[in-house]
Amino acid sequence: MSQTTTTQTATMPTSLSPPSAIAILSQPITLPCGLTLPNRLVKCPMQETQAKGPYFNPPIDTFKNLYSLWARSSYGLLITGQVQIDRRFLSIAGDVCCHEGSLEPETLGLWKEWARIAQKDGTPCIVQLAHPGRMSPAGAGIRPKEMKALCPSEVPVQLGDTWLDKLALDKVLGTPKAMTIEDIDEVVGMFVRGAVVARDAGFAGAQLHGAHGFLLSQFLSLHTNRRTDDYGGSPQKRMKLLQRLIYEIRALCPPPYCLSVKLNSADYMDAGRGLEIEEGLEQVRWLRECGMIDFVEISGGNAEQKHSGLHNSFGAKTVASGQKMKESTRIREAFYTDFADRVMQMKSDVPVQLSGGFRTRTGMADAVHSGTCDLIGLGRSAVLEPEIPRAVLLNPEFDDEGALAKSHVVRGQWFSKMIPVKVIGGGLPIQFFYYNMRRLGKGLKSDPDISIPSMIAVSLWETVSSGLLQTLQRVVAAFSGGQRVKME
């Protein structure tokens, strides 16, 4: 299936000097499907970790606070947090899941309410659909203990070299099962169902999560895809699952439904293991030329380092100095910007979104104005300062020097380094952002200054308090003859 698409963007004013940073970021853009985004700032997909089992439906009680906040904050587009397509395989406890009952009227009603809340102020919202594959930890979903996580091939995750690391990974992730053709067919049906649920709920479209080592990226990579059938063995065959999803979703969800794919430039770094930049570029090229994708999101490292090449128009960066980086981080970020530059050299009308590390208004505007990307993805800033587009970046009361996001440095990372198991200690900084999204869901403000040890203490207390409350509820219910008692 193919279709002819065109992208219409508002013409930039011509003059001897570039337009203002606010003017550049405020430019609307029309995607190939016909959906017009009011500006270039996109709320990135994250994980809200607020859904409850066993069905993991959209938690409207907290999403009415969280998504109302983003809805009124003047983003050009909202992308939901990850929505898993199989409640047996979540990536973390609390993921929303699109399951076998999501099209039933009662559950679909929750999805419709979520879509209404997210888009009530005119900003379109699309649903990110995901499957973690071998990255699904035991206990996150409803799968039995004996059921293994899925992967194109039987390739376990490697993280850390100590015996403790290996023991923890074996207990948490284990060795995945190589997927059968029946498994693949089932996954395809689940992704298609997710796209249909998003359509019927009133969302503007969907995004396929093909990044960060999740299932779709596992199929794209030679490291995790060692198959010799129709789904592996060559770069073209490694793309077959993603292509099949795009064809089948488009057959049921034609324009003006928006369909996007997310990739991660870091997935193509390790030469000799199949994750090479040339193969990654060909994957992006197909996505931008197939006539069925409306924009491609590429995530990576820090986009505002001086070596990134994103400051051609506005000169010196507004932040005088930044956090010192390890050499491996510098290499990864250079890879990111090189990858993005080569993507934008392709002749295509399909826009590209860059996500990762943007902090300053001028850096964001320069990336758009210089043709390095079309859309700017804001992730961690959307948690620490959820109203940042309206309040700061598009607000003329802030000059360019002062229009920047807060630092994303998490306090107390020394605590993470003290934990000898890398899979546990390394995951604590990201918990900081989950913690703050849960605060936003409760109607509270983010707490950007809380340290990791303090966050753990608060979370433990909340867990204990919740357990005590549930115990009290059961005691009261027992004395009241088993009647349901609501505890405020």
N, C-alpha and C positions, 0 to 999 in steps of 0.2 A: 504494500500500500504506500502511495506517495502522494504528496499534494504540493502545489506551488504556493509558497508563502512569501510575503514581503514584510519588511520591518520599516515602519515609518517613525522617524524621530524628528522632533522639533528642530528647525534649523538654528544653529548657533549664530549669534550676531557676529559680524565681522568688523574688526577694528585693528588698530596697530597694537593694542594691548589686549590680553585675554579678558573675557568677561569675569565678573566677580565669582568667587568660589560659591556663594549662595546661589547665584543665577545658574551655575553649571549643575549643582546638585538638585536644583528645583526643576530642571527640565523634565517634562513628561517623556515617556517612551512607549510606543505601541509595539507589542510583541507580535510575532507572525500569526498567532491565532486570533488577533484582533483585540486582545485585552490591553487597555491602556493603563500604565502605571503612572501615578501623578508625580513621582520624583524618582531619584536614583538610589534611594536608601532602602535596604531590605533587611527585615528582621530574620536572622538566620534560624534554621531548625536546630533545636537543642532537645534535651530530655527533661520534662517537667517533673517526673518521678512522683506523680500524685494520684494515679489511678489505683483502684483496689480490685483484688481478685475476688472470685475466680474468673470474671469476664473482662476486667480491665477496660470498662467503658469510659467514655469521656467524663471526668469528674466535674460536672457543671458547677457544683458548690464552690470549688476553688477557681475554676477557669473563668467564672463570671468576674472575678477580681483581676486575675492575671491578664486575660485577653481583652477585657475592657480597657485596661491600662495601655496595652500596646495599640489597641484600635484607635484611641484618641490621640496618639502620639505622633501622627503625621509621617509614618513610614510610607514608602511607595508600594510595598508589598510585605505581607506577613507570610512566613512559611511556618507551619506548625512544628512542634516537637515531633520526634520520631513516633510514628504509629506502626507498631509491629503487626504483621499479617497473620501470625500464628501464635495463639496464646500458650502454646507449649514452649515456645522459644522466644523469650524476651531477652533484651540486652541488659536490663537492670530492673530490679523490682520497682513497680510503679509506672512502667511504660503503658501508654494507651495501646489497645489492641483492636484491630478490625477482625472480627471473628465470624463464625458460621451463623450467628444470630443477629448480626449488625443491620441487616436489611429488614428485620422484623419491626413493625410499627413503633413499639415502645422504645426499642434501642435506637432506631433511626431518629426518633424524636430527640434523643440526647445529642446526636450528631447535628441535627438541624439547629438546635439551640446553640451549640458551639459555633457553627458557621454564622448564625445571626449575631452573636456577641462579637466575634472577631471582625465582622465586616460592617458593623452597625454605623460606623462613622465614615464609610465610603472607601476604606482601604481594602483591596482584594486580598484574599487569603487562600493559599493552597496547602494541601496535606502532604507531608513527607511520608512515604511508605517505605518500610524497611524490614529486613530479616537479618539477624545477626550471624547466622550460620555458625561457624565454629566458635564465635565469640559469645555464645549464649551460656551464662554461668548456671550451674546447678542451683535450683531453688528460686530462680527469678520468675519462671513461668510455672505451668502446671504439669510439665512432663514428668513421668515417673523416674525414679532414681536410675533405673536400669536403661533408660532411653538415652542414647548418645546425641550430642549436638550434631549438626549436619555440616558438610563441607563438600566441595566438588571431589576432593580426594582425601585420603586418610592422612592428613598432615596436622599434627598438633601445634598449638601455639607455643612459641618459645619466648620467655620473658625472664631474664635473670639466669645466672649460672650456678647458684648455690643449690645444695640439696633441699634447703627449705623452699626456695623458689619452685623447684621442680615438683616437690611434694604438694605445695599449695595449688599449682597449676593443674596437677593431676586430679586433685579433689574438686577444684572449682570448675575447670573446663574439660579435662580429660582428653582422650584421643577421639576426634570426631569420626562419624560414620561417612564413608564415601557414598554419595547420593546415587540412587538408582534412577532410571528414566521415570519410573512411577513417582519417585520423590520430586523430581524436577517438574513433572506435569502438575503435581499437587501444588507446588510453590507458585507456578505460573497462575493457576486458578485463583490462588489466594491474593496475589498481587492485583489481578484483574478485578476481583471482588472489591478490594480496597479502593481502587480507582472509581468503581461504580458507586460505592457508598459515598465517597467524596462528592461525586456528581449529584446523586440524589439528595444529599444533605444540603446542597446549595453552595458548596465551596467553589472557588474559581478554577480549581484544577488539582493536580497532584505532582509531586516530585518523587522520582525513583532514587533511593539512596544507594549509590554505587561507590561509596568512599569509605575510608577509615577501617578497612579490613573486614567489612560486613560481607554478606553472602554474594552480592552482585560483584563486588570488587574481588572476592575470592575466585569467582569464575573468570574474571578478566586477567588474573595474574598467573603466570607460569609456575610461580612458587607454590601456590595452593591448588592449582588446576593442572593435574598431571594425567588427565584423562586421555584416552585414545579413541573416543567415540565422536559423535557429532558435536559434542560440547567441549572438546579440547583437542590439543595436538597441534594447533596452529593459531596465529593471532586472530584469524577470521573465525575459527570455530570457538575460540574463547569468548567471542562477542555474541555468540548465538543466543544465549539466554537473555541478555539485555535487549537484543534486537527483537526477539520473539515477544517479550513483554511490551515493547513499544508498538509493534504491529497489532497485537491483540487488544491493547488498551485503546489505541486510536480507532480501531474498528467499532468500539462501543462508545467511545467518548471523543467525537470529532470536535473541531473548533466550533464555538469559541472556548471550549474547554482547554485550559493551559496545561501542557505536559513538559516537565523539566527533568533533567538528570543532574545529580551531584557527583562529582569526582574529586579526588584528592591528589594534588601533584606529588605529594610525598610517596604515594603508592608506586611511583615510577622511578625511584632513586637507585635501587640496588642493582647495578649492572652485573650481569652474569647469573642473576636469579630470575630473570624474566620480567622484572619490573622496570623496564627501560623506557627512557623518555620518548624514543621514536615510536614505540608501540602505543604509548599513551597518547601521543599526538594523533596517530591514525584513528584511535578510538574517538577522540574529540572531533576529528575531521568528519567521520561518518555521522556523528550526532548532529553536526552543524550543516551537513549536506543532505540528510535523508528526507527533509521536508516534513518531519513530524514532531520535531522538538522546538520549543518556544524560547528556551534559554538554557544555558549550561552553567552550573555553579562549580567553581573550582576553589577549593580551600587549600590552605598551606600555612606558611609562616608569617612573619611580620612584614607587612607590605609597605612600611614607612621607614625602613632603614635607608641611610644615605646611598648605599650601594645598590639599591633596588631599581633605580632608574625611573622612579615615579615622581620625580621633582623637576621635570623639564620646564614647566611653565612658571612655577611659583618660587623657584630658587630655594633658599635655605629653609630647612624645616623649622617649625615654630617651637619644637621642644629641643632645648639646647643639648641635652644629653639623655641617653637612654640606659636601660639596664644592660650590664655586660652580659654577653652571650658566650656559651661554650662554642668551640669550633664546629662541633656537629650541628649545632643550631644554625650557625652562620651558613654552613653548607646547605642545610635544608631550605633555608629562606632564599638563598641565591638560586637554588633549584626551582623554587616556587615562582620567583619573578621571571626567571628565564623561560620556564614553561608557559607562564601567562603571556609573555611577550610573543612567543612563537605561535601560540594559539591565535592571538589577535592579528598575526600576519596572514592568516588564512582569509581567503575571500569568502565571506559569508554574511548573510543578513541576520543570523541568529545571535542574539546578544550573549555576552559572557558576564557572569557575576564573579567577582573576586571576594573571598571571605577570609579574614584572618589578619589581625594586627593593625587595622586602621584605627587611628586615634584622633587625628587632626582634620579639621575641615579642609585645609589647604591640601593635605595629602590625598584626601578622598577626591576632591575636585580635580586635582592634577591628574590622578589616575584616569578619570573619565575624559577630561579635556585632551590629554595626550594620546588617547586611543588605547590605553593599556587595558581598559575594561569598559563595560557599559553600565554595570550596576555594582554597588558597594554593599557587601554583607556585613551586618553588625550582629555579633553573637554575645560575647561577654559584656559588652557595653549595654546591650539591651536588657541585661539582668541587673547590673550595678546602677545604671541610669536608664530605666525603661522608657522615659519620655525624652531621651536625648535629641531626636530629630526636631521636634517642635520646640523644646526648651532651649536648645543650644545650637545645633548644627545649622538649622534653617532660620534661626532667630537673629535678625539684624542688630539686636541690642548687644550681641557679642561680636567684637571685632575678630578678625582672623587669628590674631595672636592668642586670644582667650577662648576660641571655640575648639575645645579639645575634650576628649573623654578622660575619665579618671584612669589612673594606672590599674592594670590588671594583676599586679603582683600580689599574691596571696601571702598573708602574714603567717608566721609560725611554720614555715616549711621545714625547719630543722626537725620538727616532730616526725614528719614523714620519713626523713632520712634515718631516724633512729630505729625505725621498724625494719627488721632484717629481711622481711619478705617483700620483694619488689612489687608483686602483683597487688599487695595491700597498701604499702606505703606510697607507691607511685600513683595510686588512685585517689588519695585524700585531697589534693588540691582541687580536682574537678568537683568533689563533693561540696566544696565551698559555694559553687554556683548552683548546684542542686538545692542546697540549704537556702540560698537567697531566693530562688524561684518559689520555694515552698512558703517563704515569708510573704512574697508578693501575692501568692494564692490565698493567704489568710487576711489580706487587706493591709498588711504591714509594709513598711519601707525596707529596701535592701539594707544590709549591714555590711558595707564594704571593708570595715575595719576589724571585723571579728577574725581572730586567729584560728588556725586549725585545732589546737588543743581546746580553745573555748567552744568552738563549734561542736566538737565531739562531746564535751561536757553537757552542752545544752541539748543535743540530740539524745544522749543517754537519759537525761532527766525527763525529756518529753516521752520517751519510750516507757520509763518506769511509771510516770504519772498516768499514761494511757492504760497501762496494765492494771494499776490500782483502781482507776475509774471503772474499767470493765469488771473487775472483781466486785466492786461495790454495787454495780448494776445487777450482777447476778445474785448477790446476797439480798438486795432489796426486792428483786423479782421473786426470790424464793419465799420471802416472808409475806409477799402480797398475793400468794397463790399462783405464781407463775405468770401474772399479767405483765405485759411489756411496760417498762417504766422509762421515760425519757429523762436523761440526766443532762442538764445544761452545763 
